[in-house]
């Protein structure tokens, strides 16, 4: 039998309690979910199977991905607008400098 390691990590206390409650409502516990997640990350066959359907977890992941995609689109749109504004400002500055040089050359 493999030797087990007690792992500890820091998390906001309220988030940990909420996660434990979510796991309990899902018919499992926080430890089982985390162990299963680690095994999936390491591409190993889970040694313990959570008692909640993976479809629920996948649905949650899909929601989170949709949220991330939406936020990314908003950031891209915002960034494009900022770049366009900056380019227009630089063009305006260049035009002003060009006009000033032309006035100086006309006077000379």
MMTF fields as JSON, N, C-alpha, C and O atoms, coordinates in Angstrom:
{
  "mmtfVersion": "1.0.0",
  "mmtfProducer": "UNKNOWN",
  "numBonds": 431,
  "numAtoms": 432,
  "numGroups": 108,
  "numChains": 1,
  "numModels": 1,
  "chainsPerModel": [1],
  "groupsPerChain": [108],
  "chainIdList": ["A"],
  "bondAtomList": [4, 2, 8, 6, 12, 10, 16, 14, 20, 18, 24, 22, 28, 26, 32, 30, 36, 34, 40, 38, 44, 42, 48, 46, 52, 50, 56, 54, 60, 58, 64, 62, 68, 66, 72, 70, 76, 74, 80, 78, 84, 82, 88, 86, 92, 90, 96, 94, 100, 98, 104, 102, 108, 106, 112, 110, 116, 114, 120, 118, 124, 122, 128, 126, 132, 130, 136, 134, 140, 138, 144, 142, 148, 146, 152, 150, 156, 154, 160, 158, 164, 162, 168, 166, 172, 170, 176, 174, 180, 178, 184, 182, 188, 186, 192, 190, 196, 194, 200, 198, 204, 202, 208, 206, 212, 210, 216, 214, 220, 218, 224, 222, 228, 226, 232, 230, 236, 234, 240, 238, 244, 242, 248, 246, 252, 250, 256, 254, 260, 258, 264, 262, 268, 266, 272, 270, 276, 274, 280, 278, 284, 282, 288, 286, 292, 290, 296, 294, 300, 298, 304, 302, 308, 306, 312, 310, 316, 314, 320, 318, 324, 322, 328, 326, 332, 330, 336, 334, 340, 338, 344, 342, 348, 346, 352, 350, 356, 354, 360, 358, 364, 362, 368, 366, 372, 370, 376, 374, 380, 378, 384, 382, 388, 386, 392, 390, 396, 394, 400, 398, 404, 402, 408, 406, 412, 410, 416, 414, 420, 418, 424, 422, 428, 426],
  "bondOrderList": [1, 1, 1, 1, 1, 1, 1, 1, 1, 1, 1, 1, 1, 1, 1, 1, 1, 1, 1, 1, 1, 1, 1, 1, 1, 1, 1, 1, 1, 1, 1, 1, 1, 1, 1, 1, 1, 1, 1, 1, 1, 1, 1, 1, 1, 1, 1, 1, 1, 1, 1, 1, 1, 1, 1, 1, 1, 1, 1, 1, 1, 1, 1, 1, 1, 1, 1, 1, 1, 1, 1, 1, 1, 1, 1, 1, 1, 1, 1, 1, 1, 1, 1, 1, 1, 1, 1, 1, 1, 1, 1, 1, 1, 1, 1, 1, 1, 1, 1, 1, 1, 1, 1, 1, 1, 1, 1],
  "groupList": [{"groupName": "UNK", "atomNameList": ["N", "CA", "C", "O"], "elementList": ["N", "C", "C", "O"], "formalChargeList": [0, 0, 0, 0], "bondAtomList": [1, 0, 2, 1, 3, 2], "bondOrderList": [1, 1, 2], "singleLetterCode": "X", "chemCompType": "L-PEPTIDE LINKING"}],
  "groupTypeList": [0, 0, 0, 0, 0, 0, 0, 0, 0, 0, 0, 0, 0, 0, 0, 0, 0, 0, 0, 0, 0, 0, 0, 0, 0, 0, 0, 0, 0, 0, 0, 0, 0, 0, 0, 0, 0, 0, 0, 0, 0, 0, 0, 0, 0, 0, 0, 0, 0, 0, 0, 0, 0, 0, 0, 0, 0, 0, 0, 0, 0, 0, 0, 0, 0, 0, 0, 0, 0, 0, 0, 0, 0, 0, 0, 0, 0, 0, 0, 0, 0, 0, 0, 0, 0, 0, 0, 0, 0, 0, 0, 0, 0, 0, 0, 0, 0, 0, 0, 0, 0, 0, 0, 0, 0, 0, 0, 0],
  "groupIdList": [1, 2, 3, 4, 5, 6, 7, 8, 9, 10, 11, 12, 13, 14, 15, 16, 17, 18, 19, 20, 21, 22, 23, 24, 25, 26, 27, 28, 29, 30, 31, 32, 33, 34, 35, 36, 37, 38, 39, 40, 41, 42, 43, 44, 45, 46, 47, 48, 49, 50, 51, 52, 53, 54, 55, 56, 57, 58, 59, 60, 61, 62, 63, 64, 65, 66, 67, 68, 69, 70, 71, 72, 73, 74, 75, 76, 77, 78, 79, 80, 81, 82, 83, 84, 85, 86, 87, 88, 89, 90, 91, 92, 93, 94, 95, 96, 97, 98, 99, 100, 101, 102, 103, 104, 105, 106, 107, 108],
  "secStructList": [7, 7, 7, 7, 7, 7, 7, 7, 7, 7, 7, 7, 2, 2, 2, 2, 2, 2, 2, 2, 2, 2, 2, 2, 2, 6, 6, 1, 7, 2, 2, 2, 2, 2, 2, 2, 2, 2, 2, 2, 2, 6, 6, 7, 7, 7, 1, 1, 7, 7, 1, 1, 7, 2, 2, 2, 2, 2, 2, 2, 2, 2, 2, 2, 2, 2, 2, 2, 2, 2, 2, 2, 2, 2, 2, 2, 2, 2, 2, 2, 2, 2, 2, 2, 2, 2, 2, 2, 2, 2, 2, 2, 2, 2, 2, 2, 2, 2, 2, 2, 2, 2, 2, 2, 2, 2, 2, 7],
  "xCoordList": [0.844, 0.0, 0.884, 1.891, 0.479, 1.247, 1.148, 0.12, 2.259, 2.275, 1.505, 1.69, 0.666, -0.135, 0.552, 1.209, 0.401, 0.992, -0.129, -1.025, -0.079, -1.027, -0.545, 0.551, -1.355, -0.981, -1.734, -2.897, -1.073, -1.723, -1.515, -0.522, -2.444, -2.32, -3.155, -4.008, -2.897, -3.61, -4.734, -4.56, -5.884, -7.058, -7.881, -7.859, -8.599, -9.487, -10.45, -11.045, -10.597, -11.409, -12.85, -13.42, -13.442, -14.819, -14.944, -15.921, -13.941, -13.964, -13.845, -14.513, -12.995, -12.824, -14.125, -14.521, -14.783, -16.054, -17.089, -17.81, -17.164, -18.121, -17.829, -18.752, -16.547, -16.16, -16.544, -17.076, -16.279, -16.645, -18.163, -18.631, -18.914, -20.373, -20.848, -21.752, -20.237, -20.599, -20.307, -21.129, -19.152, -18.782, -19.781, -20.219, -20.137, -21.084, -22.447, -23.061, -22.918, -24.191, -24.123, -25.135, -22.912, -22.708, -22.535, -22.384, -22.555, -22.468, -21.056, -20.834, -20.11, -18.722, -18.071, -18.755, -16.742, -16.038, -14.923, -14.54, -14.414, -13.395, -12.15, -11.572, -11.739, -10.535, -10.678, -9.762, -11.81, -12.016, -11.959, -11.384, -12.559, -12.544, -11.119, -10.706, -10.374, -9.014, -8.092, -7.291, -8.198, -7.374, -7.703, -6.8, -8.992, -9.403, -8.873, -8.398, -8.956, -8.465, -6.97, -6.518, -6.216, -4.764, -4.457, -3.587, -5.17, -4.948, -5.28, -4.577, -6.345, -6.683, -5.588, -5.225, -5.059, -3.977, -2.746, -2.053, -2.494, -1.343, -1.664, -0.848, -2.879, -3.351, -3.255, -2.821, -3.667, -3.712, -5.158, -6.048, -5.378, -6.708, -7.02, -6.23, -8.159, -8.489, -8.533, -9.04, -7.99, -8.032, -9.337, -9.791, -9.941, -11.243, -12.122, -11.682, -13.332, -14.244, -15.191, -15.796, -15.317, -16.238, -17.661, -17.995, -18.48, -19.855, -20.802, -22.017, -20.279, -21.148, -20.841, -19.709, -21.835, -21.619, -20.618, -20.649, -19.739, -18.737, -19.4, -18.829, -20.604, -21.299, -21.518, -21.434, -21.802, -22.018, -20.724, -20.738, -19.618, -18.333, -17.998, -17.51, -18.262, -17.998, -18.855, -18.39, -20.116, -20.999, -20.444, -20.468, -19.946, -19.342, -18.108, -17.898, -17.304, -16.115, -16.527, -15.923, -17.561, -18.043, -18.524, -18.25, -19.243, -19.694, -18.5, -18.486, -17.501, -16.322, -15.578, -15.114, -15.463, -14.803, -15.585, -14.992, -16.906, -17.729, -17.504, -17.392, -17.439, -17.203, -15.831, -15.689, -14.841, -13.486, -13.451, -12.829, -14.121, -14.163, -14.843, -14.39, -15.924, -16.632, -15.742, -15.676, -15.059, -14.155, -13.017, -12.605, -12.506, -11.426, -11.895, -11.167, -13.119, -13.662, -13.782, -13.447, -14.267, -14.392, -13.026, -12.88, -12.032, -10.676, -10.112, -9.489, -10.33, -9.844, -10.482, -9.802, -11.794, -12.506, -11.993, -11.759, -11.82, -11.32, -9.907, -9.59, -9.074, -7.687, -7.635, -6.867, -8.444, -8.479, -8.907, -8.34, -9.909, -10.383, -9.295, -9.096, -8.592, -7.506, -6.377, -5.819, -6.043, -4.983, -5.399, -4.614, -6.647, -7.142, -7.116, -6.722, -7.533, -7.531, -6.106, -5.854, -5.172, -3.768, -3.193, -2.471, -3.503, -3.014, -3.57, -2.84, -4.867, -5.47, -4.828, -4.609, -4.526, -3.86, -2.466, -2.058, -1.736, -0.39, -0.446, 0.413, -1.452, -1.61, -1.913, -1.37, -2.779, -3.118, -1.888, -1.678, -1.077, 0.157, 1.099, 1.682, 1.25, 2.13, 1.639, 2.442, 0.341, -0.222, 0.038, 0.368, -0.112, 0.158, 1.623, 1.937, 2.516, 3.95, 4.273, 5.078, 3.657, 3.87, 3.409, 4.092, 2.215, 1.685, 2.592, 2.813, 3.121, 4.015, 5.301, 5.799, 5.844, 7.063, 6.803, 7.647, 5.637, 5.304, 5.194, 5.63, 4.604, 4.491, 5.877, 6.126, 6.792, 8.157, 8.859, 9.56, 8.689, 9.334, 8.762, 9.493, 7.468, 6.849, 7.381, 7.547, 7.641, 8.134, 9.587, 10.006, 10.359, 11.784, 12.075, 13.239],
  "yCoordList": [-1.186, 0.0, 1.244, 1.312, 2.239, 3.472, 4.25, 4.261, 4.904, 5.763, 7.045, 7.625, 7.48, 8.687, 9.864, 9.701, 11.043, 12.271, 13.237, 13.482, 13.773, 14.798, 16.116, 16.584, 16.703, 17.951, 19.11, 18.975, 20.22, 21.419, 22.561, 22.597, 23.475, 24.646, 25.765, 25.536, 26.96, 28.117, 28.501, 28.53, 28.794, 29.225, 30.109, 29.944, 31.039, 31.892, 31.0, 30.079, 31.27, 30.422, 30.3, 29.209, 31.407, 31.362, 30.509, 29.78, 30.606, 29.797, 28.319, 27.492, 27.974, 26.577, 26.006, 24.893, 26.77, 26.316, 26.146, 25.148, 27.109, 27.03, 25.811, 25.125, 25.546, 24.385, 23.087, 22.171, 23.006, 21.81, 21.596, 20.468, 22.665, 22.559, 22.122, 21.294, 22.681, 22.296, 20.815, 20.096, 20.359, 18.945, 18.06, 17.034, 18.458, 17.682, 17.605, 16.539, 18.737, 18.744, 17.876, 17.35, 17.735, 16.931, 15.454, 14.634, 15.111, 13.72, 13.198, 11.989, 14.078, 13.656, 14.573, 15.204, 14.636, 15.547, 16.255, 15.853, 17.302, 18.133, 17.322, 17.489, 16.46, 15.661, 14.78, 14.717, 14.102, 13.218, 14.002, 13.539, 15.192, 16.016, 16.432, 16.342, 16.884, 17.353, 16.209, 16.374, 15.066, 13.906, 13.492, 13.228, 13.435, 13.061, 14.071, 13.685, 15.351, 16.397, 16.241, 16.342, 15.999, 15.827, 14.62, 14.684, 13.532, 12.336, 12.608, 12.133, 13.368, 13.732, 14.593, 14.397, 15.541, 16.396, 15.567, 15.867, 14.534, 13.668, 12.547, 11.659, 12.615, 11.637, 10.212, 9.297, 10.048, 8.729, 8.315, 9.158, 7.038, 6.535, 6.858, 6.538, 7.486, 7.839, 6.606, 5.552, 6.769, 5.672, 5.695, 4.664, 6.871, 7.031, 7.8, 8.757, 7.381, 8.079, 8.933, 8.45, 10.198, 11.041, 10.517, 9.863, 10.809, 10.328, 11.273, 11.092, 12.262, 13.15, 12.978, 12.658, 13.186, 12.974, 13.963, 15.151, 13.466, 14.324, 15.342, 16.4, 15.031, 15.98, 17.314, 18.381, 17.231, 18.449, 19.263, 20.483, 18.574, 19.253, 19.837, 20.963, 19.068, 19.547, 20.76, 21.697, 20.74, 21.873, 23.119, 24.209, 22.954, 24.069, 24.572, 25.779, 23.658, 24.049, 24.787, 25.798, 24.28, 24.942, 26.357, 27.281, 26.531, 27.873, 28.793, 29.938, 28.273, 29.087, 29.449, 30.579, 28.495, 28.778, 29.826, 30.731, 29.707, 30.706, 32.086, 33.077, 32.148, 33.407, 33.975, 35.175, 33.113, 33.555, 34.054, 35.077, 33.331, 33.76, 35.117, 35.967, 35.313, 36.595, 37.725, 38.793, 37.484, 38.499, 38.792, 39.943, 37.763, 37.947, 38.804, 39.682, 38.544, 39.352, 40.815, 41.716, 41.045, 42.417, 43.092, 44.261, 42.354, 42.904, 43.212, 44.254, 42.31, 42.524, 43.766, 44.585, 43.897, 45.059, 46.341, 47.335, 46.316, 47.478, 47.834, 49.002, 46.822, 47.054, 47.604, 48.524, 47.05, 47.548, 49.006, 49.801, 49.361, 50.743, 51.669, 52.767, 51.219, 52.04, 52.222, 53.312, 51.165, 51.26, 52.212, 53.058, 52.074, 52.941, 54.407, 55.28, 54.676, 56.045, 56.588, 57.732, 55.75, 56.182, 56.467, 57.447, 55.628, 55.83, 57.141, 57.917, 57.389, 58.63, 59.851, 60.868, 59.752, 60.859, 61.095, 62.239, 60.012, 60.156, 60.755, 61.555, 60.367, 60.938, 62.427, 63.232, 62.791, 64.2, 65.007, 66.112, 64.46, 65.14, 65.292, 66.358, 64.235, 64.287, 65.325, 66.058, 65.394, 66.391, 67.802, 68.691, 68.017, 69.341, 69.713, 70.846, 68.767, 69.031, 69.334, 70.221, 68.611, 68.838, 70.234, 70.942, 70.621, 71.949, 73.046, 74.058, 72.853, 73.84, 73.96, 75.067, 72.838, 72.878, 73.597, 74.361, 73.36, 74.033, 75.55, 76.322, 75.973, 77.406, 78.016, 79.113, 77.312, 77.805, 77.911, 78.892, 76.921, 76.926, 78.037, 78.623, 78.338, 79.407, 80.779, 81.67, 80.942, 82.202, 82.419, 83.554, 81.326, 81.449, 81.83, 81.964],
  "zCoordList": [0.0, 0.0, 0.0, 0.706, -0.821, -0.909, 0.385, 1.062, 0.703, 1.889, 1.572, 0.502, 2.465, 2.277, 2.953, 3.982, 2.378, 2.892, 3.249, 2.441, 4.438, 4.836, 4.23, 4.541, 3.38, 2.707, 3.351, 3.732, 3.465, 3.999, 3.016, 2.289, 3.001, 2.146, 2.746, 3.603, 2.287, 2.814, 1.852, 0.633, 2.441, 1.685, 2.606, 3.826, 2.02, 2.798, 3.584, 3.024, 4.853, 5.732, 5.244, 5.266, 4.805, 4.317, 3.059, 2.888, 2.174, 0.95, 1.28, 0.66, 2.258, 2.642, 3.206, 2.862, 4.068, 4.646, 3.529, 3.5, 2.615, 1.512, 0.633, 0.193, 0.378, -0.442, 0.267, -0.36, 1.548, 2.307, 2.282, 2.123, 2.438, 2.403, 1.027, 0.912, -0.024, -1.392, -1.605, -2.174, -1.155, -1.3, -0.555, -1.077, 0.662, 1.467, 0.77, 0.719, 0.234, -0.493, -1.745, -2.208, -2.285, -3.491, -3.169, -4.075, -1.887, -1.49, -1.327, -1.383, -1.129, -0.95, 0.081, 0.886, 0.046, 0.961, 0.212, -0.887, 0.817, 0.171, -0.162, -1.235, 0.731, 0.513, -0.726, -1.546, -0.87, -2.026, -3.332, -4.317, -3.334, -4.542, -4.888, -6.044, -3.894, -4.151, -4.583, -5.504, -3.933, -4.314, -5.741, -6.534, -6.074, -7.419, -8.442, -9.509, -8.117, -9.018, -9.274, -10.414, -8.228, -8.369, -9.255, -10.123, -9.031, -9.849, -11.316, -12.208, -11.568, -12.943, -13.56, -14.72, -12.797, -13.296, -13.672, -14.644, -12.895, -13.131, -14.124, -14.37, -14.686, -15.673, -15.142, -15.842, -13.899, -13.274, -13.071, -12.958, -13.028, -12.728, -11.277, -10.389, -11.024, -9.639, -8.738, -9.121, -7.535, -6.564, -5.796, -5.301, -5.695, -5.041, -6.009, -6.645, -6.107, -6.996, -6.166, -5.209, -6.533, -5.783, -5.932, -6.919, -4.953, -4.971, -5.687, -5.621, -6.359, -7.117, -8.594, -8.956, -9.452, -10.883, -11.459, -11.139, -12.305, -12.934, -13.857, -14.122, -14.349, -15.223, -14.508, -15.116, -13.199, -12.415, -12.367, -12.523, -12.151, -12.108, -13.479, -13.575, -14.542, -15.896, -16.232, -16.882, -15.785, -16.028, -15.35, -15.923, -14.13, -13.404, -14.154, -14.266, -14.66, -15.421, -16.686, -17.043, -17.37, -18.583, -18.283, -19.049, -17.169, -16.771, -16.547, -17.0, -15.841, -15.536, -16.822, -16.97, -17.752, -19.031, -19.821, -20.407, -19.84, -20.523, -19.916, -20.638, -18.582, -17.896, -18.261, -18.497, -18.304, -18.66, -20.101, -20.39, -21.012, -22.41, -22.553, -23.319, -21.816, -21.864, -21.357, -21.966, -20.24, -19.687, -20.652, -20.792, -21.318, -22.292, -23.466, -23.93, -23.947, -25.044, -24.629, -25.398, -23.396, -22.908, -22.814, -23.171, -22.335, -22.237, -23.622, -23.825, -24.565, -25.928, -26.542, -27.16, -26.366, -26.901, -26.262, -26.95, -24.956, -24.236, -24.695, -24.918, -24.83, -25.254, -26.671, -26.951, -27.564, -28.939, -28.979, -29.728, -28.172, -28.123, -27.592, -28.111, -26.553, -25.992, -27.005, -27.123, -27.729, -28.733, -29.842, -30.269, -30.311, -31.372, -30.932, -31.705, -29.697, -29.168, -29.114, -29.492, -28.638, -28.55, -29.93, -30.109, -30.898, -32.269, -32.821, -33.437, -32.6, -33.08, -32.425, -33.083, -31.129, -30.441, -31.016, -31.212, -31.288, -31.85, -33.257, -33.628, -34.034, -35.37, -35.264, -36.02, -34.328, -34.137, -33.735, -34.234, -32.838, -32.407, -33.59, -33.789, -34.371, -35.546, -36.542, -37.119, -36.749, -37.669, -37.169, -37.955, -35.844, -35.279, -35.462, -35.827, -35.21, -35.373, -36.831, -37.117, -37.746, -39.173, -39.574, -40.314, -39.063, -39.381, -38.829, -39.494, -37.617, -37.028, -37.832, -38.04, -38.285, -39.111, -40.419, -40.887, -41.017, -42.271, -42.078, -42.932, -40.94, -40.654, -40.503, -41.002, -39.813, -39.615, -40.952, -41.201, -41.821, -43.132, -44.008, -44.806, -43.878, -44.677, -44.245, -45.077, -42.97, -42.445, -42.856, -43.084, -42.951, -43.252, -44.665, -45.041]
}
